[in-house]
Amino acid sequence: MKKYTLRTCLAVSILFLLFNCFSFAQEDNTLAGISNKVIESVDPVELSAAFEQIKELYFKDNRYIEMPEFIKSLGQKKKGLEAYVSYYTALSVFKHLKYLEETQKWDEYFSDGDNYRDQIDEELNKVMQVTSPKELLNIQSQLLLYEFHKGDQDRVTDQTLSDLVKSVTEYAQSTNDYKIIKDIADKLVGLGEKNKSKELYRIYINKITDSDIKDEELTGIAKEFFADGNLELSEAVYDKYIERIEKTLPKEELVSILIKIVKIFAYKDEGYKDSVYAEKTFKKIEEYGGKDIFDEELLYMRAFNLEKSREYKDAVNVYGELVERFPESPRIDQSLYKIGMLSAYGNRDIDKAREYFEKLASKDIVNPWIVSGLYQLGLLSQWQENTAKAKEYYDKLLEKAKYGFVEMAELAKGRLAEIDDVKPLDYNLKTFIDLSLKNENANFNMSKSELKSSLYSPKKEQELNVSSAAYLAESGCMQAAVQYLWSGNTGKKKPTIEEPGFTTSYAEEGTKEINLVIVASSGILDRNFDLVDAE
Amino acid sequence: MKKSLLILFVLFISFILMGSAKKPKPGIFIKHLKNGHFQLIVNKKPYVVKGVCYNPIPIGKNHEYDWWSDPAKPWIADGKLMQEMGINTVRFYNPGPNPETVRQVIRDLYNMYGIRTIMGHWLGFWEFPCPLYGDKPFQDKIRKEVIEMVALYKDEPGILFWTLGNENNYSCLGQVHPWSNDEIDKEPDLQKQRAMRGRIYYSFVNDIAKEIHKIDYNHPVALGNGELIGLEWAKEASTDIDLVACIIYRGKTFGNLFKSLKATFDVPIVLSEAGADAYDAFLKKEDQNMQAFFLEAQWRQIYDNLANNKEGEGNCLGGIIFEWSDEWWKHNDPDAQGWLVHDTESNWTNGSYYFDIKAPGNMNMNEEWFGLVALSADEKEAGIEKRILRKSYYVLREFWKDPVKAEKKAKEAANLKRNKTNKKK
């Protein structure tokens, strides 16, 4: 048995050795093949590809420190490879330093680090000496030099960055290879250099738009940027595209394309959006198509987009336009209700709010917005201490809500109980309305807090996360104690004063208001509100 | 008669000599240079504070643990590592309960490694329910404690200076540990309330500083402060303090800190807490590079603003890194089980530490991961948890060895590059 085991072990070891020998031999063959390519090639593209292959081979096993020896041997075999040898030597030493960092081999990192750094600097400077910014290797070396100095946080970092941008600008004039410009810009974004990357992106965009690129390709590029989350760049390409079609297309066609673009950027729960860019495009649509070009859907989209970017005055105007032009719209009551809510708690205009809630209350039909409008009328009356009038509204609400609308009915019953028991309005709610509507509280203008929901158009029973942030005065590394006074319709979750956010869901359709007052130890910090449309 | 005249003459001369003799310079003092810069002088030589906050709480204990009396004497092993790194100062927030062991720690660090001590006092900041700086009995109690502390340790050769308070000024803003008194309560304007609290607090600190100077001529007194907040009140009320010791967490750059200080309250500064944690709350893993990146950047600026450096304001005397070793109790102090766990949950947020600011709720600061050294949960050395040196330890060791060389080298590289770049153009 023992003998058998020993034999097995021996056999496995031999196999292992053979496998290793085979691997080494295979790698030697590959390297020999690449060496031949390097020696024989005269085309810079082929040469670059061969060096990239060598790089892949060594880098995949973190053998950074071994590569320079091999590529130097190539340099000895063929003249004119100095720039490649220097660049790839610098790259491998740079990678080795990074590898030491990642694996926390601090002893080698700190004992030999300076020598490695000198070597990187020296080799890259050699590349600069023998190449010009019209050559890719020069650009790559400058990029590496910048990355290296940035990692070292030394004083040449800024200089190397502006040199790089300058050289890429020069390189762009002599090449049709635009992609490299974008690649470097992407790399700069990754290194946290957003501003400089913008310069390169602009060059890239100008290059492609000045070329004979077709409109479809241009919009394709814009869509790609959008899909990558690079909205700024996507918008820049769309701007160029719009500039083009403004000159060439008839108005109708132009407007139809602008509508397609606005739909990409307008507010929606899922995916990327940019409400500001969307509104800019809405304005263009209005400029070319007039107000009449906006159908019901487009008007609602614009109003909703403005509401979500907290431009309440403009949102109220657009909802108003929708109400005026499309009185038969299925969105009509929702729009009336939103005008009321945004007027009251966004624009501090209680009279306008009442006017619109009354419009809803006067309707004979029943829907979530009419019921909510009655609640708001009751609430405002109760807050103004006209309890008889408030009771009237709440009773009317309960009458209308007898075939459903449980959430609103519960809220109204709670208010009625306060009136019947001669109790004050719920503290959280009263504080919120005081801060929202009393003139002396105009400084509580939602600038010191943030309130948002993960979804604004959830389905019934769909979970959504409501979160808030308070912008407090400095308190160092001690977190200041803050209380959160939640009110309104928070769905199935009733958050406590300690919770800055919560997860909830709504059982019924309608526009739900979430109110918040944030209290710090020094007093009230701010108030905020948000609207969620459960569908 | 002649004899009497002679005695009178001798007395007269002695009186003249005594009157004209200058008071000797204190052992440690701050020199205001002709160019307006400040320099800390220790034994007649300029001294740059290369400090570290030291609170070696072992795994499984919390802040109540009296490490000063630990028989394993952690400061002996730590002091050696500190000395090798180049640290010359430790900062204690408050002395331990037993004066004998406190003296021993100060002496051991100084005698064995030449490391000096900045001794602090909380000034009752953690008193329950709040520090009543507006109340005379509270003030008297704290004043007595501080004076006793100074009397106990002022003759220790290792003492560098005293620091009064830490981030106590935030209580004047009312956000943390808010306090008040009848007079403040009568004032309806919140801004005026803050100013009233500020004046009370900084006058109180100044009174203590004055009393310290009466009994201890040899050591400066620092006003501990969170950021520069409230120093506009200190300028009026704290004229007897020698320097400010500010806690600054601004990430990579201190921005206009030194210039602002010069404009609002022209006194020297020691950054009494600065640094970065070594945990990426976004990627949820230790990140030593991130910590080293911030620390190196901060120390470059500290050196830029030392005396006689043309590029800075010349009002910085040095800095103190927060902190020497990780403290595993900090995340959730009431939970004793948590003291055995190296928590990765964050307690506070700071956008200046931008690498991990995208962590949920922007909570990116990991209080248990600020150490230059990590503690090993598995291995012990010399009776204490083995110290695992983080990258920052090495980075600052190299920087302190020759900060001038590092800067010079960078400049040379810049010049070389400018001369060589793109010759082929």
Interface residues (C-beta under 8 A of the other chain):
Chain A: E101 Q104 W106 Y109 F110 D121 N125 M128 Q129 V130 T131 S132 P133 N138 L145 H149 D152 Q153 D154 R155 V156 Q159 T160 D163 S167 S467 A469 L472 A473 E474 S475 G476 C477 M478 Q479 A480 A481 P500 A520 S521 S522 G523
Chain B: E167 Y170 L173 G174 Q175 V176 P178 L190 G226 E227 I229 I247 Y249 Q288 N289 F293 E296 A297 R300 N347 W348 N350 G361 N362 M365 E367 L389 K391 Y394 R397 E398 A406 E407 K409 A410 K411 A413 A414 L416 K417 R418 K420 T421 N422 K423 K424 K425
